[in-house]
């Protein structure tokens, strides 16, 4: 177990996270393309994506205006942005390279095919008129990569770290996807006519973008009011993309790691998962959850950052910061929890811990 952790656990974790992130970022862009199609709102409404990922400062370093062209380039093909699709699938490929001795040839071929196919897209594929098709391609390739991994990775301790990465990223991105409407309203500076949260079209697009429309229609029989959709995407444990499902699977994986693979020091990570479970339980009982959905999503994202950091400290040889290195971090002006400034920024913006710059640089098994 120790030898595995020193060489492969972190790469497995980030390989899973980056693969899932590519699909989720493409999904967010597909949402915006669907919402803006035929809209009378100016193309500058793409700017909410920059705020959603807390990338305003980095974006402003390269782009003067957050219009559709700039935002699409920033999140699709800009190699200077570590949170772009091209950077994300490249990072997944580099982690897979470090894992070459552990992954199947089929998986390695899929990783390379995905990266090369996206890298060789023409510039016009990233235009506003074609970004929906490009995003659809990215989703399918990422799904294929996740599928090949699921079909071929050996079920040892490394497998659990891969799934931890997928699940943490999926829960984080689902909370961001649920935040779409609130970020758009804030960006427009005014609510829509009538009930701003009750837009039937928006929630329909959201379900499609979460790959959950068919499941929703089977279970809920088409009642697409905000509370029903939000609760389905957050709490339904039969839905593999729901936040509750992801947290429950994280708990199951930690228990498996401790009981079957003799992993030590899992209590701190388990405690962070318990905190997430408590937040979900409280939110499930809140009759005004939809009105407070932004605050709930913010809490979930912060707690997922803490969990991801705990994995790094416990399993990936990342040194826990001294108390003087921990600074208060707030999001959207809200005061709150304290965490290492490095990890809080990384987990939000996508500039994540690189295996080459952290624990794997300290171990001899690095690529």
C-alpha positions as CSV (number, residue, x, y, z in Angstrom):
1,X,0.0,0.0,0.0
2,X,2.8,2.4,0.8
3,X,4.7,1.7,-2.4
4,X,1.4,2.2,-4.4
5,X,0.7,5.5,-2.7
6,X,4.2,6.9,-3.3
7,X,4.1,6.2,-7.0
8,X,0.5,5.9,-8.3
9,X,-2.3,7.0,-5.9
10,X,-2.0,10.7,-6.7
11,X,-1.8,10.2,-10.5
12,X,-4.8,7.9,-10.3
13,X,-6.7,10.6,-8.3
14,X,-5.9,13.4,-10.8
15,X,-6.4,11.2,-13.8
16,X,-9.9,10.6,-12.7
17,X,-10.5,14.2,-11.8
18,X,-9.2,15.7,-15.0
19,X,-11.2,13.2,-17.2
20,X,-14.4,14.0,-15.3
21,X,-13.6,17.8,-15.4
22,X,-13.2,17.8,-19.2
23,X,-16.7,16.3,-19.6
24,X,-18.2,18.7,-17.0
25,X,-16.6,21.8,-18.5
26,X,-17.9,20.9,-21.9
27,X,-21.3,20.4,-20.4
28,X,-21.2,23.9,-18.8
29,X,-20.3,25.4,-22.2
30,X,-23.0,23.4,-23.9
31,X,-25.5,24.8,-21.4
32,X,-24.5,28.3,-22.3
33,X,-24.6,27.6,-26.0
34,X,-28.2,26.2,-25.6
35,X,-29.3,29.2,-23.5
36,X,-27.8,31.8,-25.8
37,X,-29.1,30.3,-29.0
38,X,-31.9,32.6,-30.2
39,X,-31.5,34.8,-27.2
40,X,-31.8,38.5,-27.5
41,X,-29.2,39.0,-24.8
42,X,-25.8,40.1,-26.0
43,X,-23.0,37.6,-26.3
44,X,-21.3,39.1,-23.3
45,X,-23.6,37.0,-21.1
46,X,-20.9,34.3,-21.4
47,X,-19.0,36.2,-18.7
48,X,-20.9,34.4,-15.9
49,X,-18.7,31.3,-16.7
50,X,-15.6,33.2,-15.7
51,X,-17.2,34.2,-12.4
52,X,-18.5,30.7,-11.9
53,X,-15.0,29.3,-11.9
54,X,-13.5,32.3,-10.0
55,X,-11.2,33.1,-12.9
56,X,-11.7,36.8,-13.3
57,X,-8.2,37.8,-12.4
58,X,-6.5,35.2,-14.6
59,X,-9.0,36.0,-17.5
60,X,-8.3,39.7,-17.3
61,X,-4.6,39.1,-17.8
62,X,-5.2,38.0,-21.4
63,X,-8.5,39.3,-22.5
64,X,-10.0,42.8,-22.3
65,X,-13.7,41.8,-22.8
66,X,-15.6,38.7,-21.5
67,X,-17.5,38.2,-24.7
68,X,-18.4,34.8,-26.3
69,X,-15.3,34.6,-28.4
70,X,-12.9,35.3,-25.6
71,X,-14.6,33.1,-23.0
72,X,-14.9,30.2,-25.4
73,X,-11.2,30.5,-26.3
74,X,-10.2,30.8,-22.6
75,X,-12.0,27.6,-21.6
76,X,-11.6,25.6,-24.8
77,X,-8.2,26.0,-26.4
78,X,-6.1,28.5,-24.3
79,X,-3.1,26.5,-23.1
80,X,-2.2,29.3,-20.7
81,X,-5.3,28.6,-18.8
82,X,-4.8,25.5,-16.7
83,X,-8.6,25.1,-16.4
84,X,-9.2,25.0,-20.2
85,X,-10.3,21.8,-21.9
86,X,-7.0,21.5,-23.8
87,X,-5.1,21.9,-20.6
88,X,-7.3,19.5,-18.7
89,X,-7.1,16.6,-21.2
90,X,-3.4,17.2,-21.5
91,X,-3.1,16.9,-17.7
92,X,-5.1,13.7,-17.8
93,X,-2.8,12.4,-20.4
94,X,0.4,13.2,-18.4
95,X,-1.1,11.5,-15.3
96,X,-1.9,8.5,-17.5
97,X,1.7,8.5,-18.8
98,X,2.9,8.2,-15.2
99,X,0.5,5.3,-14.8
100,X,1.5,3.5,-18.0
101,X,2.7,0.4,-16.2
102,X,-0.7,0.1,-14.5
103,X,-3.3,1.0,-17.2
104,X,-4.3,-1.1,-20.2
105,X,-3.2,-0.5,-23.7
106,X,-6.8,0.2,-24.6
107,X,-7.0,3.0,-22.0
108,X,-3.7,4.6,-23.1
109,X,-4.8,4.6,-26.7
110,X,-8.1,6.3,-25.8
111,X,-6.3,8.9,-23.8
112,X,-4.0,9.7,-26.7
113,X,-6.9,9.7,-29.2
114,X,-8.9,12.1,-27.1
115,X,-6.1,14.5,-26.7
116,X,-5.0,14.5,-30.3
117,X,-8.5,14.8,-31.7
118,X,-9.2,17.9,-29.6
119,X,-5.8,19.4,-30.2
120,X,-6.2,19.1,-34.0
121,X,-9.6,20.8,-34.2
122,X,-9.7,23.8,-36.5
123,X,-10.1,27.2,-35.0
124,X,-13.7,27.6,-36.2
125,X,-14.6,24.6,-34.1
126,X,-14.3,27.0,-31.1
127,X,-16.7,29.6,-32.5
128,X,-20.0,30.4,-30.8
129,X,-21.9,28.8,-33.6
130,X,-20.0,25.5,-33.3
131,X,-19.0,25.3,-29.7
132,X,-22.1,23.1,-28.9
133,X,-20.9,20.5,-31.3
134,X,-17.4,20.7,-30.0
135,X,-18.6,20.3,-26.4
136,X,-20.7,17.3,-27.4
137,X,-17.6,15.7,-28.9
138,X,-15.6,16.4,-25.7
139,X,-18.3,14.8,-23.6
140,X,-18.4,11.7,-25.7
141,X,-14.6,11.3,-25.7
142,X,-14.5,11.8,-22.0
143,X,-17.3,9.3,-21.4
144,X,-15.4,6.8,-23.6
145,X,-12.3,7.4,-21.5
146,X,-14.2,6.9,-18.2
147,X,-15.8,3.8,-19.7
148,X,-12.6,2.2,-20.8
149,X,-11.1,2.9,-17.4
150,X,-14.1,1.4,-15.7
151,X,-13.8,-1.7,-17.9
152,X,-10.1,-2.3,-17.6
153,X,-8.6,-0.9,-14.4
154,X,-7.7,-3.5,-11.9
155,X,-9.8,-3.3,-8.7
156,X,-7.0,-2.6,-6.2
157,X,-6.3,0.4,-3.9
158,X,-5.3,2.4,-6.9
159,X,-8.8,2.0,-8.4
160,X,-10.3,3.6,-5.3
161,X,-8.1,6.7,-5.7
162,X,-9.2,6.9,-9.3
163,X,-12.9,6.8,-8.3
164,X,-12.3,9.3,-5.5
165,X,-11.0,11.8,-8.1
166,X,-14.0,11.2,-10.4
167,X,-16.5,11.5,-7.6
168,X,-15.1,14.7,-6.0
169,X,-14.9,16.4,-9.4
170,X,-18.4,15.2,-10.3
171,X,-20.0,16.5,-7.1
172,X,-18.2,19.8,-7.4
173,X,-19.2,20.3,-11.0
174,X,-22.8,19.3,-10.3
175,X,-23.0,22.0,-7.7
176,X,-21.5,24.5,-10.2
177,X,-24.0,23.4,-12.8
178,X,-26.9,24.0,-10.4
179,X,-25.4,27.5,-9.8
180,X,-25.7,28.4,-13.4
181,X,-29.1,30.2,-13.1
182,X,-28.0,32.2,-10.1
183,X,-24.8,33.4,-11.7
184,X,-26.7,34.4,-14.9
185,X,-29.2,36.5,-12.9
186,X,-26.4,38.2,-11.0
187,X,-24.6,38.9,-14.3
188,X,-27.7,40.4,-15.9
189,X,-28.2,42.6,-12.9
190,X,-31.9,41.9,-12.8
191,X,-34.3,39.0,-12.5
192,X,-36.4,37.7,-15.4
193,X,-40.0,38.6,-15.6
194,X,-42.1,36.5,-13.2
195,X,-40.4,33.9,-11.1
196,X,-36.7,34.0,-12.1
197,X,-36.1,30.5,-10.9
198,X,-39.1,29.0,-12.5
199,X,-38.0,29.2,-16.1
200,X,-39.2,25.9,-17.6
201,X,-36.7,26.1,-20.5
202,X,-33.7,26.6,-18.2
203,X,-34.4,23.6,-16.0
204,X,-35.0,21.4,-19.1
205,X,-31.6,22.5,-20.5
206,X,-30.1,21.9,-17.1
207,X,-31.4,18.3,-16.9
208,X,-30.0,17.5,-20.4
209,X,-26.7,19.1,-19.5
210,X,-26.5,16.9,-16.4
211,X,-27.1,13.8,-18.5
212,X,-30.1,13.2,-16.3
213,X,-33.2,14.1,-18.3
214,X,-34.3,10.6,-19.1
215,X,-33.9,9.4,-15.5
216,X,-35.8,12.5,-14.2
217,X,-38.7,11.9,-16.6
218,X,-38.9,8.2,-15.5
219,X,-38.9,9.0,-11.8
220,X,-40.7,12.4,-11.5
221,X,-43.0,12.2,-14.5
222,X,-42.1,15.6,-16.1
223,X,-42.7,18.1,-13.2
224,X,-39.8,20.4,-14.0
225,X,-40.3,23.1,-11.3
226,X,-37.1,24.3,-9.7
227,X,-37.4,22.5,-6.4
228,X,-38.1,19.1,-8.0
229,X,-35.2,19.3,-10.4
230,X,-32.7,20.7,-7.9
231,X,-33.6,18.0,-5.3
232,X,-33.4,15.3,-7.9
233,X,-29.9,16.4,-8.9
234,X,-28.7,16.8,-5.4
235,X,-30.4,14.0,-3.3
236,X,-31.5,11.1,-5.6
237,X,-29.1,8.3,-4.7
238,X,-30.2,6.3,-7.8
239,X,-28.7,9.0,-10.0
240,X,-24.9,8.5,-10.4
241,X,-24.3,12.2,-11.0
242,X,-26.2,13.4,-7.9
243,X,-24.2,15.0,-5.1
244,X,-25.6,12.6,-2.5
245,X,-24.7,9.6,-4.7
246,X,-21.1,10.9,-5.0
247,X,-20.7,11.5,-1.3
248,X,-22.2,8.1,-0.4
249,X,-19.7,6.4,-2.8
250,X,-16.8,8.4,-1.4
251,X,-17.8,7.1,2.1
252,X,-18.0,3.5,0.8
253,X,-14.6,3.8,-0.9
254,X,-12.9,5.1,2.2
255,X,-14.4,2.2,4.2
256,X,-13.1,-0.2,1.6
257,X,-9.7,1.3,1.6
258,X,-9.5,0.9,5.3
259,X,-10.9,-2.5,5.7
260,X,-9.7,-4.4,2.6
261,X,-6.4,-2.6,1.8
262,X,-5.2,-1.8,5.3
263,X,-4.9,1.9,4.6
264,X,-4.0,3.9,7.7
265,X,-4.9,7.4,8.7
266,X,-8.3,7.5,6.9
267,X,-10.1,9.1,9.8
268,X,-9.5,12.7,8.8
269,X,-10.8,12.1,5.3
270,X,-13.7,10.2,6.7
271,X,-14.5,13.1,9.0
272,X,-14.6,15.5,6.1
273,X,-17.1,13.1,4.3
274,X,-19.2,13.1,7.4
275,X,-19.3,16.9,7.3
276,X,-20.6,16.7,3.7
277,X,-23.2,14.1,4.7
278,X,-24.4,16.4,7.5
279,X,-24.7,19.4,5.1
280,X,-26.7,17.3,2.7
281,X,-29.0,16.0,5.4
282,X,-29.7,19.5,6.6
283,X,-30.4,20.8,3.1
284,X,-32.8,17.9,2.3
285,X,-35.0,19.1,5.2
286,X,-34.9,22.7,4.1
287,X,-38.2,23.7,2.5
288,X,-36.6,26.8,1.0
289,X,-33.6,25.1,-0.5
290,X,-34.0,26.4,-4.0
291,X,-34.1,30.0,-2.7
292,X,-30.8,29.3,-0.8
293,X,-29.3,27.1,-3.5
294,X,-26.4,29.4,-4.2
295,X,-25.3,29.3,-0.5
296,X,-25.7,25.5,-0.4
297,X,-23.6,25.1,-3.5
298,X,-21.0,27.3,-2.1
299,X,-20.8,25.3,1.1
300,X,-20.6,22.0,-0.8
301,X,-17.7,23.3,-3.0
302,X,-15.8,24.5,0.1
303,X,-16.2,21.2,1.8
304,X,-15.1,19.3,-1.3
305,X,-12.0,21.5,-1.3
306,X,-11.3,20.5,2.3
307,X,-11.8,16.8,1.4
308,X,-9.5,17.0,-1.6
309,X,-6.8,18.8,0.5
310,X,-7.2,16.0,3.2
311,X,-6.5,13.4,0.6
312,X,-3.4,15.3,-0.5
313,X,-2.1,15.6,3.1
314,X,-2.9,12.0,4.1
315,X,-2.1,10.0,1.0
316,X,-0.1,12.0,-1.5
317,X,2.9,13.2,0.6
318,X,1.8,16.9,0.4
319,X,2.9,18.5,3.6
320,X,0.2,20.0,5.8
321,X,0.8,23.7,6.1
322,X,1.8,25.3,9.4
323,X,-0.9,27.4,11.1
324,X,0.7,30.7,10.0
325,X,0.4,29.5,6.3
326,X,-3.3,29.1,6.5
327,X,-5.3,32.2,5.5
328,X,-9.0,33.0,5.6
329,X,-10.7,32.3,2.3
330,X,-14.1,33.5,1.3
331,X,-16.1,33.2,-1.9
332,X,-18.5,35.9,-3.3
333,X,-17.8,38.1,-0.3
334,X,-18.9,35.5,2.3
335,X,-16.6,35.0,5.2
336,X,-15.9,31.6,6.4
337,X,-13.7,28.6,6.6
338,X,-10.0,28.6,6.7
339,X,-7.8,26.5,4.4
340,X,-4.4,26.6,2.7
341,X,-4.6,29.4,0.1
342,X,-2.8,27.1,-2.4
343,X,-5.5,24.4,-2.3
344,X,-8.5,26.8,-2.2
345,X,-7.4,28.5,-5.4
346,X,-6.5,25.3,-7.1
347,X,-9.7,23.5,-6.5
348,X,-11.8,26.4,-7.8
349,X,-9.9,27.6,-10.8
350,X,-8.7,24.2,-12.0
351,X,-5.0,25.0,-11.4
352,X,-4.7,21.7,-9.5
353,X,-1.9,20.0,-7.7
354,X,0.4,18.6,-10.4
355,X,1.9,15.1,-9.8
356,X,5.1,16.5,-11.2
357,X,5.2,19.4,-8.7
358,X,4.0,17.7,-5.6
359,X,4.2,14.2,-4.1
360,X,5.4,12.5,-7.2
361,X,8.3,14.8,-7.5
362,X,9.2,13.5,-4.0
363,X,8.9,9.8,-4.9
364,X,11.0,7.8,-7.3
365,X,8.2,6.3,-9.3
366,X,7.3,9.6,-11.1
367,X,7.0,9.8,-14.9
